[in-house]
Amino acid sequence: MSLSRRALLGGGLASVLGAATLIEALRPIPGGDGHDALPDPADTASVVQVIAHPDDDLYFMNPDLSCTLGGAAALTTVILTSGESNGVNGNGGPGRPSPSEGHERFARARQNGLRAAYAHMATGDHNSRWNSVVLSTAGGFPAQCDTLLARPSLRLIWLQLREARKVSDEVPQSLRGLWRGQAGTLESLRARGSVVGEDFTVTGDQLTAALTGLLRASAPTHVRFQDPTPDRLPGKKKYTDHQDHMYGARFAQLALERYAAQDPAHFSVQSYLGYRGGALPPTLSPAAVEAKARTLHIYGGTGATCGDPDGCGDYKTGATPVLRWVPVMRDPREMGTDWLHRLDDDGVLACAVLSGRLAVWRRAAGETQWEGPELLPGTGIDDGLVMVRHPDGRPAVYGTRTVGGAPGDAGYRREVIASVGLGPWESLGAPGGTDAEASWQLSVPAVGVDAAGRVVVAVRNAEHGLSARTWEPGTGEWGTWQDLGGSDAGSRPVAATARDGRIRILVATHEKVLLWRQRADGGFGEPVDAGLPAVTGPLTARQAGAGVTLYFRRPGTGALQTAVVDGVEGVKPQVTLMPGGVGCGPVAEADDALVAVRDETGRVAVAVSPAPWVTEPHMAVGNPAAVATARGRATVAYLGADARLRSMEFDTGEAPLRT
């Protein structure tokens, strides 16, 4: 028996497959080799989220989550563990029941809270009803699937596995223990009253198979998961996130890899920063913070009257949400806006990562339609690419790749990669030598090309400074990785070439912006303070006379700002506030005449001075990109939640010409 992708998107897992079975109804379709041209995706976007605990999405993926629920996309959230913690629900205050005790009872209270939060975001009524059924996963164990009756395309799938119950301590019965082979199986922890009637255990292979099957049944066009490679403290191997977040994301990555190899459908991915985000400058506006906090209070049972003696939510969160995480939503990869490229004939190339591969679209000069996407060979490509013009004029794409991602595989690592002229990927390795865990920390690279034809690739390293590698035009070879120094880098670096033909590299720390200047011999001196206050990265940089223009956002407001950094030590740049465009993420710009951003609704907004902002109607994922084309023209492009590339053409200074 086989089911169409459109049928799965249109109904809901329970209505299409019934209460007894899941996924095995779908027959894997082998992917082709070489350059595969993909069919058009379904008209409706399908978003899948994989989280470790109930509330991880509310803290770390919101407001992206609420933006999705404000649109028409189908949404499936898979919760790996029951989040039972110590089994004690906190007292939420007067009028609420006393704390319930017992892991199963607390797990039930958290289920109640998450259902209420989702119902509120989707319908405005936190008491909107759900239906629960048992699903038999492709991993051979049962799961609970809750479907919101008022919106059948919204599903919560509870795998109900035991959580680690410790943030970082070694606990064999945990997702980390399962991944590392410290435990052959992981126990279930069923919420009291769950429709899943019996306890069970799962192996790592079973969990991966279940997630792969859930992906196949949900037919995602966009997938969200947590940070599989969180920061580690410099000089140590202690990580700044919960172990369940980290290793739950690893299982999600592996399932995505297997799903992409079996199914011709294409999807984008987005990961989200966890605990470390609370130590970085806040990214959300006061209005977004208020809305996010309101959802967390509903999850915590504030004002709830569900009548369940086990609790209407996580009362600890309802009383006091973790305030340092509320004003933050960050992408640990910090995808940039430099993925459009103007060709010599005025055509345009666009690149993105779909299904773990490099996807390329082409638009001929004077045309309105894009050709593609074409998926080039090579798998495991991380989200976040940079496209520049190679010294010989060809487009060159740089990024990173994750390899060795299988449970128990000590070879799990990340490396920098390059594709010149859209040819085969070349590995540039990683700073840190054979230390695989150090490679996990690699950021999306910054890439600059100087007047002498050198190509410099710089990345944030495991010590929170920068490392760089240079391609020399005389030899056509890459030099070794060099430590550029610096510390406390809290964001990915950016690069721009100034009027003197030398590269400037900049990175935002927790408190300021650091600047590296290229010397005449191609090397770099020690970083200097660029004279800017704390900003929310990543930065956007372009040439501006003797220095570079930076675009960034003001912490705590989401407001757009710009400054020219001339590179003269001790000279403080003048910061200018740009009206409109409040939201999260970096700024795309074209010749200082046009800026494009993703706003607070999750849509792309474009400003061409002096015209007002223009907002696209479709939900966007990642960040928009912009490039100047013919004289007085600019193209803005973005990837939708439905995995389609969309673009707008602007006459700089006037209204959009076409979309």
C-alpha positions as CSV (number, residue, x, y, z in Angstrom):
1,M,0.0,0.0,0.0
2,S,1.3,3.5,-0.8
3,L,0.0,6.9,0.1
4,S,0.5,10.1,-1.9
5,R,2.5,13.0,-0.4
6,R,-0.5,15.3,-1.0
7,A,-2.9,13.0,0.9
8,L,-0.6,12.9,3.9
9,L,-0.4,16.7,3.9
10,G,-4.1,17.2,3.5
11,G,-5.4,15.0,6.3
12,G,-3.3,14.3,9.3
13,L,-1.5,11.2,10.3
14,A,-4.4,9.7,12.3
15,S,-7.1,10.4,9.7
16,V,-5.0,9.0,6.8
17,L,-3.4,6.0,8.5
18,G,-5.9,5.2,11.3
19,A,-5.1,4.4,14.9
20,A,-3.1,1.2,14.4
21,T,-0.3,1.7,11.9
22,L,2.1,4.3,10.6
23,I,4.7,4.8,8.0
24,E,5.3,1.2,6.9
25,A,2.7,2.0,4.3
26,L,5.2,4.1,2.4
27,R,7.6,2.4,0.2
28,P,11.1,4.0,0.1
29,I,12.1,5.5,-3.3
30,P,15.8,5.3,-4.0
31,G,17.5,8.6,-4.8
32,G,19.5,8.9,-8.0
33,D,23.2,9.6,-8.4
34,G,24.8,12.7,-9.8
35,H,22.8,15.8,-10.7
36,D,19.2,15.1,-9.7
37,A,16.4,17.4,-10.9
38,L,13.7,17.3,-8.3
39,P,9.9,17.4,-9.0
40,D,7.9,20.3,-7.8
41,P,7.0,20.1,-4.1
42,A,3.4,19.9,-2.8
43,D,1.5,23.2,-2.8
44,T,1.2,23.1,1.0
45,A,4.2,23.4,3.3
46,S,4.8,20.7,5.8
47,V,7.0,21.5,8.8
48,V,8.4,18.9,11.2
49,Q,10.0,19.6,14.5
50,V,12.0,17.2,16.6
51,I,12.6,18.2,20.2
52,A,14.0,16.5,23.3
53,H,11.6,17.7,26.0
54,P,8.1,19.3,26.1
55,D,8.8,23.1,26.1
56,D,12.1,23.0,24.1
57,D,10.2,24.4,21.1
58,L,8.4,27.1,23.2
59,Y,11.8,28.3,24.6
60,F,14.1,27.9,21.7
61,M,12.1,27.7,18.4
62,N,9.5,30.4,19.2
63,P,8.5,32.8,17.6
64,D,9.2,30.7,14.5
65,L,6.8,28.2,15.9
66,S,4.0,30.7,16.3
67,C,4.6,32.1,12.9
68,T,4.1,28.7,11.4
69,L,0.9,28.2,13.3
70,G,-0.2,31.6,12.0
71,G,0.0,30.3,8.5
72,A,-1.4,27.3,6.5
73,A,1.5,24.9,6.8
74,A,1.0,21.4,8.3
75,L,3.0,21.0,11.5
76,T,4.1,17.8,13.2
77,T,6.2,18.1,16.4
78,V,7.9,14.9,17.6
79,I,8.8,15.0,21.4
80,L,11.5,12.4,22.1
81,T,11.4,12.1,25.9
82,S,8.7,12.7,28.5
83,G,10.7,15.4,30.3
84,E,9.8,13.8,33.6
85,S,12.8,15.3,35.4
86,N,12.6,14.6,39.2
87,G,8.9,13.8,39.0
88,V,7.8,16.8,41.0
89,N,5.6,19.5,39.5
90,G,6.2,22.9,41.1
91,N,3.4,24.7,42.9
92,G,2.0,27.3,40.5
93,G,0.5,29.5,43.2
94,P,-3.0,30.2,44.7
95,G,-5.8,28.3,43.0
96,R,-3.7,25.6,41.6
97,P,-3.4,22.0,42.9
98,S,-0.5,21.0,45.1
99,P,2.5,19.7,43.3
100,S,1.9,16.2,41.9
101,E,4.7,13.7,42.6
102,G,5.7,10.8,40.3
103,H,7.5,10.8,37.0
104,E,4.4,9.6,35.1
105,R,2.2,12.3,36.7
106,F,4.6,15.1,35.9
107,A,5.0,13.8,32.3
108,R,1.1,14.0,32.0
109,A,1.1,17.5,33.3
110,R,3.6,18.6,30.8
111,Q,1.6,17.0,28.0
112,N,-1.4,18.9,29.1
113,G,0.6,22.1,29.1
114,L,2.1,21.7,25.7
115,R,-1.3,20.8,24.2
116,A,-2.8,24.0,25.7
117,A,0.1,26.2,24.4
118,Y,-0.3,24.8,20.9
119,A,-4.0,25.1,20.9
120,H,-3.7,28.8,22.1
121,M,-1.2,29.6,19.3
122,A,-3.3,27.8,16.6
123,T,-6.8,28.8,17.6
124,G,-6.7,31.4,20.4
125,D,-8.4,28.8,22.8
126,H,-6.1,26.9,25.0
127,N,-9.0,24.5,25.8
128,S,-9.5,23.5,22.2
129,R,-9.9,19.7,22.1
130,W,-7.4,17.1,21.0
131,N,-7.8,13.4,19.9
132,S,-5.2,10.8,21.0
133,V,-4.4,7.6,19.2
134,V,-1.7,4.9,19.3
135,L,0.7,4.8,16.4
136,S,2.9,1.8,15.6
137,T,6.2,3.3,14.4
138,A,8.6,2.0,11.8
139,G,10.9,1.4,14.8
140,G,8.6,-1.3,16.1
141,F,7.5,0.5,19.2
142,P,4.2,2.5,19.9
143,A,3.9,6.3,20.1
144,Q,1.1,8.6,21.1
145,C,-0.2,10.9,18.4
146,D,-2.4,13.9,19.5
147,T,-4.3,15.8,16.7
148,L,-5.9,19.1,17.3
149,L,-9.6,18.6,16.2
150,A,-9.9,22.3,15.1
151,R,-6.8,21.9,12.9
152,P,-6.2,18.3,11.9
153,S,-2.9,19.2,10.2
154,L,-1.4,20.0,13.7
155,R,0.0,16.9,15.5
156,L,2.1,16.2,18.6
157,I,3.8,12.8,18.5
158,W,5.1,11.6,21.9
159,L,7.7,8.9,21.8
160,Q,7.8,9.0,25.6
161,L,11.4,7.9,26.2
162,R,13.2,8.3,29.5
163,E,15.0,11.6,29.8
164,A,18.5,11.9,31.2
165,R,17.3,13.8,34.3
166,K,20.7,15.5,34.4
167,V,22.0,18.3,32.3
168,S,25.5,17.0,31.7
169,D,26.3,14.2,34.1
170,E,27.0,10.7,32.6
171,V,23.7,8.8,32.6
172,P,23.8,5.6,30.6
173,Q,19.9,5.5,30.5
174,S,19.7,8.5,28.2
175,L,19.8,9.6,24.6
176,R,23.5,10.2,25.0
177,G,24.0,6.7,26.4
178,L,22.0,5.3,23.5
179,W,24.1,7.2,20.9
180,R,27.4,6.4,22.5
181,G,26.6,2.7,23.1
182,Q,26.8,3.0,26.9
183,A,23.3,1.5,26.9
184,G,22.0,-1.0,24.4
185,T,18.4,0.1,24.9
186,L,16.6,3.1,26.4
187,E,13.5,2.7,28.6
188,S,10.2,4.3,28.0
189,L,8.6,6.6,30.5
190,R,4.9,6.8,29.7
191,A,2.7,9.6,31.0
192,R,0.0,8.5,33.4
193,G,-3.1,7.7,31.4
194,S,-1.3,7.6,28.0
195,V,-3.1,5.8,25.2
196,V,0.2,3.7,24.9
197,G,-0.7,1.0,27.3
198,E,2.6,-0.8,28.0
199,D,6.2,0.0,28.8
200,F,8.8,-0.7,26.1
201,T,12.5,-0.2,25.3
202,V,14.2,1.0,22.1
203,T,17.6,0.6,20.5
204,G,19.4,3.4,18.7
205,D,18.5,1.7,15.4
206,Q,14.8,1.5,16.4
207,L,14.7,5.2,17.3
208,T,16.4,6.2,14.1
209,A,14.0,4.0,12.1
210,A,11.0,5.5,13.9
211,L,12.1,9.1,13.2
212,T,12.9,8.2,9.5
213,G,9.4,6.8,9.2
214,L,7.7,9.8,10.8
215,L,9.6,12.0,8.3
216,R,8.4,9.9,5.4
217,A,4.8,10.0,6.6
218,S,4.9,13.8,7.2
219,A,6.6,14.6,3.9
220,P,8.4,17.6,5.3
221,T,9.4,20.6,3.3
222,H,11.1,22.2,6.3
223,V,12.5,20.5,9.4
224,R,13.5,22.0,12.7
225,F,15.7,20.4,15.4
226,Q,18.0,21.4,18.2
227,D,21.7,22.1,18.2
228,P,23.7,18.9,17.6
229,T,27.0,20.6,18.2
230,P,26.6,23.1,21.1
231,D,29.5,25.2,22.3
232,R,32.0,23.7,24.7
233,L,33.8,25.8,27.2
234,P,37.2,26.9,25.9
235,G,39.9,24.5,27.0
236,K,37.4,22.0,28.3
237,K,35.0,19.4,27.0
238,K,32.0,20.6,29.0
239,Y,29.1,21.6,26.7
240,T,26.8,24.6,27.2
241,D,23.5,22.7,26.5
242,H,21.4,19.9,27.9
243,Q,22.7,16.5,26.8
244,D,19.2,15.4,25.6
245,H,19.0,18.5,23.3
246,M,22.4,17.6,21.8
247,Y,22.0,13.9,21.2
248,G,18.3,14.1,20.3
249,A,19.4,16.4,17.5
250,R,22.0,13.8,16.5
251,F,19.3,11.2,16.1
252,A,17.3,13.7,14.1
253,Q,20.2,14.4,11.8
254,L,20.8,10.7,11.2
255,A,17.1,10.2,10.4
256,L,17.1,13.1,8.0
257,E,20.1,11.6,6.2
258,R,18.4,8.3,5.8
259,Y,15.1,9.9,4.8
260,A,16.9,12.0,2.1
261,A,18.5,8.9,0.7
262,Q,15.2,7.1,0.3
263,D,12.8,9.8,-0.8
264,P,13.0,12.2,-3.8
265,A,11.2,15.0,-1.9
266,H,13.3,17.9,-0.8
267,F,13.3,19.9,2.4
268,S,15.3,22.6,4.2
269,V,16.5,22.4,7.8
270,Q,16.9,24.8,10.6
271,S,18.6,24.2,14.0
272,Y,18.1,26.3,17.1
273,L,20.5,27.4,19.9
274,G,19.7,26.1,23.3
275,Y,20.9,27.2,26.7
276,R,23.8,29.3,25.4
277,G,21.4,31.7,23.9
278,G,20.6,33.1,27.3
279,A,24.1,34.4,27.7
280,L,24.1,36.3,24.4
281,P,22.5,39.6,23.6
282,P,18.7,39.3,23.2
283,T,17.3,39.1,19.7
284,L,13.5,39.6,20.1
285,S,11.5,42.8,20.3
286,P,9.4,43.6,23.4
287,A,6.2,42.6,21.6
288,A,7.7,39.3,20.6
289,V,9.0,38.7,24.1
290,E,5.5,39.4,25.6
291,A,3.8,37.0,23.2
292,K,6.4,34.3,23.8
293,A,6.1,34.7,27.6
294,R,2.3,34.4,27.4
295,T,2.6,31.1,25.6
296,L,5.0,29.8,28.2
297,H,2.6,30.8,31.0
298,I,-0.2,28.9,29.3
299,Y,2.2,25.9,29.0
300,G,2.8,26.3,32.7
301,G,-0.9,26.1,33.6
302,T,-1.5,29.8,34.3
303,G,-5.2,30.3,34.2
304,A,-5.9,26.7,33.1
305,T,-8.9,24.8,34.3
306,C,-8.4,21.4,32.7
307,G,-9.6,19.5,35.8
308,D,-6.7,17.0,35.7
309,P,-5.5,16.2,39.2
310,D,-2.0,15.5,37.7
311,G,-1.8,19.2,36.6
312,C,-2.7,21.4,33.7
313,G,0.9,22.2,32.9
314,D,4.4,22.6,34.1
315,Y,3.7,24.8,37.2
316,K,7.4,25.7,37.7
317,T,7.4,27.3,34.2
318,G,4.0,28.8,34.7
319,A,5.2,30.7,37.8
320,T,8.6,31.7,36.6
321,P,9.7,31.0,33.0
322,V,13.5,30.9,32.5
323,L,13.7,34.6,31.7
324,R,17.1,34.6,30.1
325,W,15.8,32.3,27.3
326,V,12.5,34.2,26.6
327,P,14.0,37.2,24.7
328,V,16.2,35.0,22.5
329,M,15.8,32.9,19.4
330,R,19.0,32.1,17.6
331,D,20.3,29.8,14.8
332,P,23.6,28.2,16.0
333,R,24.7,28.0,12.3
334,E,23.7,31.7,11.8
335,M,23.0,31.4,8.1
336,G,23.8,34.6,6.3
337,T,22.5,36.5,3.3
338,D,25.3,35.9,0.8
339,W,23.8,33.0,-1.3
340,L,22.9,34.9,-4.4
341,H,25.5,35.5,-7.2
342,R,25.4,37.8,-10.2
343,L,26.9,36.3,-13.4
344,D,28.9,38.2,-15.9
345,D,25.9,38.1,-18.4
346,D,23.6,39.6,-15.7
347,G,22.0,36.2,-14.9
348,V,21.7,35.2,-11.3
349,L,22.6,32.0,-9.4
350,A,21.0,31.0,-6.1
351,C,22.2,28.3,-3.8
352,A,20.8,26.6,-0.7
353,V,20.9,23.3,1.2
354,L,18.0,21.0,0.4
355,S,18.0,17.4,1.7
356,G,21.6,17.7,2.8
357,R,22.8,18.6,-0.7
358,L,23.8,21.7,-2.5
359,A,20.7,23.0,-4.5
360,V,21.3,25.5,-7.3
361,W,18.8,27.6,-9.2
362,R,19.6,29.6,-12.3
363,R,17.8,32.6,-13.8
364,A,18.9,33.9,-17.2
365,A,19.4,37.6,-17.8
366,G,16.1,39.3,-18.5
367,E,14.0,36.3,-17.5
368,T,11.5,36.1,-14.7
369,Q,11.5,32.3,-14.1
370,W,14.1,30.3,-12.3
371,E,15.4,26.9,-13.5
372,G,15.9,24.3,-10.7
373,P,16.5,23.3,-8.1
374,E,19.3,21.0,-9.3
375,L,20.9,19.0,-6.6
376,L,24.7,18.5,-7.0
377,P,26.6,15.5,-5.7
378,G,27.7,15.4,-2.1
379,T,25.7,14.7,1.1
380,G,25.8,15.9,4.7
381,I,26.0,19.6,3.8
382,D,25.2,21.8,6.8
383,D,22.7,24.6,6.5
384,G,24.4,27.9,5.8
385,L,26.4,28.6,2.6
386,V,28.4,31.5,1.3
387,M,28.8,32.3,-2.4
388,V,31.6,34.5,-3.8
389,R,33.3,35.2,-7.1
390,H,36.5,33.2,-7.4
391,P,39.5,35.1,-8.7
392,D,39.0,33.5,-12.1
393,G,35.4,34.8,-12.3
394,R,33.6,31.5,-11.5
395,P,31.1,31.3,-8.7
396,A,32.4,29.5,-5.6
397,V,30.4,28.1,-2.7
398,Y,31.8,27.6,0.8
399,G,30.2,25.9,3.8
400,T,30.7,23.0,6.2
401,R,29.8,19.3,6.1
402,T,29.0,16.9,8.9
403,V,30.4,13.3,8.5
404,G,30.4,10.1,10.5
405,G,27.0,10.6,12.0
406,A,26.0,7.2,13.3
407,P,25.4,6.0,16.9
408,G,28.6,4.9,18.5
409,D,30.7,6.4,15.8
410,A,33.6,8.3,17.3
411,G,34.3,9.8,13.9
412,Y,31.4,12.3,14.0
413,R,33.0,15.6,12.9
414,R,32.6,18.7,10.8
415,E,34.8,20.1,8.1
416,V,35.0,23.2,5.9
417,I,34.3,22.5,2.2
418,A,34.5,24.5,-1.1
419,S,33.0,24.1,-4.6
420,V,34.6,26.3,-7.2
421,G,32.5,26.6,-10.4
422,L,29.9,24.3,-8.9
423,G,32.4,21.5,-9.3
424,P,33.1,18.7,-6.8
425,W,33.4,19.5,-3.2
426,E,36.9,20.0,-1.8
427,S,37.5,19.4,1.9
428,L,39.5,22.1,3.6
429,G,39.6,20.2,6.8
430,A,39.2,22.0,10.1
431,P,41.5,23.8,12.6
432,G,42.3,21.6,15.6
433,G,43.9,18.7,13.7
434,T,42.5,15.4,14.8
435,D,40.3,16.7,17.6
436,A,36.9,15.7,16.2
437,E,35.1,17.4,19.1
438,A,36.9,20.7,18.3
439,S,35.5,20.5,14.7
440,W,32.0,20.4,16.0
441,Q,32.4,24.1,16.9
442,L,33.1,25.3,13.4
443,S,30.9,28.2,12.3
444,V,29.6,29.0,8.8
445,P,32.8,30.4,7.1
446,A,33.5,34.0,6.2
447,V,35.1,34.2,2.8
448,G,37.0,37.2,1.3
449,V,38.9,37.7,-2.0
450,D,41.6,40.3,-2.0
451,A,43.0,42.4,-4.9
452,A,46.0,40.0,-5.2
453,G,43.6,37.1,-5.9
454,R,44.0,35.4,-2.5
455,V,40.9,33.7,-1.1
456,V,40.7,33.7,2.7
457,V,38.3,31.4,4.6
458,A,37.8,32.2,8.3
459,V,35.8,30.3,10.9
460,R,35.0,30.6,14.6
461,N,36.9,27.8,16.3
462,A,36.5,25.7,19.5
463,E,38.4,28.4,21.6
464,H,35.8,31.0,20.5
465,G,38.5,32.8,18.4
466,L,39.0,32.7,14.7
467,S,41.1,30.4,12.4
468,A,41.8,31.1,8.7
469,R,43.1,29.3,5.7
470,T,44.3,31.1,2.5
471,W,44.3,30.0,-1.2
472,E,47.3,31.4,-3.0
473,P,46.9,32.3,-6.7
474,G,50.5,31.7,-7.4
475,T,50.4,28.0,-6.4
476,G,46.7,27.3,-6.7
477,E,47.0,25.6,-3.3
478,W,45.5,26.1,0.2
479,G,47.9,27.0,3.0
480,T,47.6,25.5,6.5
481,W,45.1,26.7,9.1
482,Q,46.3,29.7,11.0
483,D,45.1,30.9,14.4
484,L,44.0,34.5,14.2
485,G,43.5,35.0,17.9
486,G,40.5,36.6,19.4
487,S,38.1,35.3,22.1
488,D,34.5,35.3,23.2
489,A,33.2,35.3,19.6
490,G,29.5,34.7,20.0
491,S,28.6,34.7,16.3
492,R,29.9,33.7,12.9
493,P,32.5,36.0,11.2
494,V,31.9,38.0,8.1
495,A,34.4,39.4,5.5
496,A,34.5,42.3,3.1
497,T,37.2,43.7,0.9
498,A,37.9,47.5,1.4
499,R,39.0,50.0,-1.3
500,D,42.6,49.2,-0.6
501,G,42.0,45.7,-1.9
502,R,42.6,44.1,1.5
503,I,40.1,42.0,3.5
504,R,38.5,42.9,6.8
505,I,37.1,40.2,9.0
506,L,34.6,41.1,11.7
507,V,32.8,39.1,14.4
508,A,30.4,40.0,17.2
509,T,31.3,39.0,20.8
510,H,29.0,39.2,23.8
511,E,30.0,42.8,24.4
512,K,31.5,44.3,21.2
513,V,32.7,43.7,17.6
514,L,36.2,42.6,16.8
515,L,38.0,43.5,13.6
516,W,40.9,41.9,11.8
517,R,42.8,43.8,9.1
518,Q,44.7,42.0,6.3
519,R,48.3,43.0,5.8
520,A,50.1,43.6,2.5
521,D,51.6,40.1,2.7
522,G,48.2,38.5,3.0
523,G,48.4,37.7,6.7
524,F,46.3,39.3,9.5
525,G,47.3,41.2,12.6
526,E,45.8,40.9,16.0
527,P,42.1,41.8,16.3
528,V,41.1,45.3,17.4
529,D,37.9,46.7,19.0
530,A,35.8,48.0,16.1
531,G,34.3,50.6,18.4
532,L,30.7,49.2,18.3
533,P,28.6,48.1,21.3
534,A,27.1,44.6,21.6
535,V,25.0,43.7,18.6
536,T,22.9,40.6,17.7
537,G,24.8,38.8,15.0
538,P,25.5,37.7,12.5
539,L,26.7,40.9,10.9
540,T,26.3,41.8,7.2
541,A,29.4,43.6,5.7
542,R,30.1,45.3,2.4
543,Q,32.8,47.6,1.0
544,A,32.4,51.2,2.0
545,G,35.4,53.3,0.9
546,A,38.4,52.7,3.0
547,G,36.4,50.6,5.4
548,V,33.2,48.4,5.4
549,T,29.6,49.1,6.1
550,L,28.0,46.8,8.7
551,Y,24.3,46.0,9.1
552,F,23.1,44.5,12.3
553,R,20.3,44.6,14.9
554,R,20.0,46.3,18.2
555,P,19.8,43.9,21.2
556,G,16.4,43.8,22.9
557,T,14.5,45.6,20.1
558,G,15.2,43.8,16.8
559,A,15.7,47.3,15.3
560,L,18.0,47.6,12.2
561,Q,21.2,49.6,12.5
562,T,24.1,50.4,10.3
563,A,27.6,51.8,10.8
564,V,30.7,52.4,8.7
565,V,33.8,50.9,10.3
566,D,36.9,52.6,8.8
567,G,39.4,50.5,10.6
568,V,41.1,53.4,12.4
569,E,41.7,52.2,16.0
570,G,40.1,54.5,18.6
571,V,37.7,56.1,16.1
572,K,34.1,55.1,17.2
573,P,31.8,54.5,14.3
574,Q,28.5,56.4,14.1
575,V,25.6,54.1,14.5
576,T,22.5,54.9,12.4
577,L,19.0,53.6,13.2
578,M,17.1,52.3,10.2
579,P,13.3,52.7,10.4
580,G,11.2,49.5,10.1
581,G,12.2,45.9,9.5
582,V,12.0,44.8,13.1
583,G,12.6,41.1,13.5
584,C,15.3,38.4,13.8
585,G,18.3,37.6,11.7
586,P,20.8,39.4,9.4
587,V,20.2,42.0,6.8
588,A,20.5,41.4,3.0
589,E,21.5,44.4,1.0
590,A,22.2,45.4,-2.6
591,D,24.6,48.3,-3.2
592,D,23.4,50.2,-0.1
593,A,20.2,51.0,-2.1
594,L,18.0,48.1,-0.9
595,V,17.7,46.1,2.3
596,A,15.7,42.9,2.9
597,V,15.0,41.2,6.2
598,R,12.8,38.5,7.7
599,D,10.4,40.3,9.9
600,E,8.5,39.3,13.1
601,T,5.8,37.6,11.2
602,G,8.4,35.3,9.5
603,R,7.9,37.0,6.1
604,V,10.4,38.9,4.0
605,A,10.2,42.7,4.1
606,V,12.1,44.8,1.6
607,A,12.8,48.6,1.7
608,V,14.1,50.6,-1.2
609,S,14.7,54.2,-0.2
610,P,12.6,56.3,-0.2
611,A,9.7,53.9,-0.9
612,P,7.9,52.2,2.0
613,W,8.5,48.6,3.1
614,V,7.1,45.8,0.9
615,T,6.2,42.5,2.6
616,E,5.9,39.2,0.8
617,P,2.8,37.1,1.6
618,H,4.6,33.8,2.0
619,M,6.4,32.4,5.1
620,A,10.2,32.4,4.7
621,V,12.8,30.1,6.3
622,G,16.4,31.1,6.8
623,N,17.3,34.6,5.6
624,P,16.6,36.5,2.3
625,A,19.4,37.4,0.0
626,A,19.8,40.4,-2.4
627,V,22.0,41.2,-5.3
628,A,22.3,44.1,-7.7
629,T,21.8,43.1,-11.3
630,A,21.3,45.5,-14.3
631,R,21.8,49.2,-13.7
632,G,19.3,50.3,-11.1
633,R,17.9,46.9,-10.6
634,A,18.1,44.4,-7.7
635,T,16.8,40.9,-7.0
636,V,15.6,39.7,-3.6
637,A,15.2,35.9,-3.1
638,Y,14.2,33.7,-0.2
639,L,13.3,30.1,0.4
640,G,9.8,29.4,1.5
641,A,8.6,26.9,4.2
642,D,7.4,24.9,1.2
643,A,11.0,24.6,-0.1
644,R,10.3,26.8,-3.1
645,L,12.6,29.6,-4.2
646,R,10.7,32.9,-4.6
647,S,12.1,36.2,-5.7
648,M,11.2,39.8,-6.3
649,E,12.7,42.3,-8.8
650,F,13.1,45.9,-7.7
651,D,13.9,49.1,-9.5
652,T,16.0,50.7,-6.7
653,G,14.0,53.7,-5.6
654,E,10.7,52.6,-7.0
655,A,8.1,49.8,-6.5
656,P,8.8,46.2,-7.3
657,L,8.7,45.3,-10.9
658,R,7.7,41.7,-10.7
659,T,7.6,38.7,-8.3
